[in-house]
Amino acid sequence: MAPEAAEAESVIAEEAAEAESVIAEEAAEAESVIAEEAAEAESVIAQEAAEAESVIAEEAAEAESVIAEEAAEAESVIAEEAAEVQMKQSIEHERTTTAAAVIRQLSNDLKDEDERN
């Protein structure tokens, strides 16, 4: 082999090795950047998920509070209506009892009147 060819071959091999080294270095840098960006993305996703969970928990607590308040109001209304019904029943019972007593008295008065006549 001619010295010029050997020298050219040596230069080509050296340049190829340098190119491979540069490519490997750039690939390593790219992998590092990708890994860093992936870690940042995972961190952002985790933070957004935590914020979403917090918002959901807050909204659930608010909804539970509203439901409890509405249930208490409904129970109060039901209790008021039950008391009103009970009062009406008591009044009706008193009227019925009074009417029965009046009827008994009138009946007794009529019997007494008949016995006298």
ZINOR-V850176 format. One record per pair of residues at least 4 apart in sequence whose ideal C-beta (glycine too) atoms are under 7 Angstrom apart, sorted by the first residue. I is the first residue (numbers start at 1). J is the second residue. D is the distance in whole Angstrom. If there is no record, write none. Layout:
i = [I & I]
j = [J & J]
d = [D & D]
This chain:
i = [1 & 1 & 2 & 3 & 4 & 5 & 6 & 7 & 8 & 9 & 10 & 11 & 12 & 13 & 14 & 15 & 16 & 17 & 18 & 19 & 20 & 21 & 22 & 23 & 24 & 25 & 26 & 27 & 28 & 29 & 30 & 31 & 32 & 33 & 34 & 35 & 36 & 37 & 38 & 39 & 40 & 41 & 42 & 43 & 44 & 45 & 46 & 47 & 48 & 49 & 50 & 51 & 52 & 53 & 54 & 55 & 56 & 57 & 58 & 59 & 60 & 61 & 62 & 63 & 64 & 65 & 66 & 67 & 68 & 69 & 70 & 71 & 72 & 73 & 74 & 75 & 76 & 77 & 78 & 79 & 80 & 81 & 82 & 83 & 84 & 85 & 86 & 87 & 88 & 89 & 90 & 91 & 92 & 93 & 94 & 95 & 96 & 97 & 98 & 99 & 100 & 101 & 102 & 103 & 104 & 105 & 106 & 107 & 108 & 109 & 110 & 111 & 112 & 113]
j = [5 & 6 & 6 & 7 & 8 & 9 & 10 & 11 & 12 & 13 & 14 & 15 & 16 & 17 & 18 & 19 & 20 & 21 & 22 & 23 & 24 & 25 & 26 & 27 & 28 & 29 & 30 & 31 & 32 & 33 & 34 & 35 & 36 & 37 & 38 & 39 & 40 & 41 & 42 & 43 & 44 & 45 & 46 & 47 & 48 & 49 & 50 & 51 & 52 & 53 & 54 & 55 & 56 & 57 & 58 & 59 & 60 & 61 & 62 & 63 & 64 & 65 & 66 & 67 & 68 & 69 & 70 & 71 & 72 & 73 & 74 & 75 & 76 & 77 & 78 & 79 & 80 & 81 & 82 & 83 & 84 & 85 & 86 & 87 & 88 & 89 & 90 & 91 & 92 & 93 & 94 & 95 & 96 & 97 & 98 & 99 & 100 & 101 & 102 & 103 & 104 & 105 & 106 & 107 & 108 & 109 & 110 & 111 & 112 & 113 & 114 & 115 & 116 & 117]
d = [5 & 5 & 7 & 6 & 6 & 6 & 6 & 6 & 6 & 6 & 6 & 6 & 6 & 6 & 6 & 6 & 6 & 6 & 6 & 6 & 6 & 6 & 6 & 6 & 6 & 6 & 6 & 6 & 6 & 6 & 6 & 6 & 6 & 6 & 6 & 6 & 6 & 6 & 6 & 6 & 6 & 6 & 6 & 6 & 6 & 6 & 6 & 6 & 6 & 6 & 6 & 6 & 6 & 6 & 6 & 6 & 6 & 6 & 6 & 6 & 6 & 6 & 6 & 6 & 6 & 6 & 6 & 6 & 6 & 6 & 6 & 6 & 6 & 6 & 6 & 6 & 6 & 6 & 6 & 6 & 6 & 6 & 6 & 6 & 6 & 6 & 6 & 6 & 6 & 6 & 6 & 6 & 6 & 6 & 6 & 6 & 6 & 6 & 6 & 6 & 6 & 6 & 6 & 6 & 6 & 6 & 6 & 6 & 6 & 6 & 6 & 6 & 6 & 6]
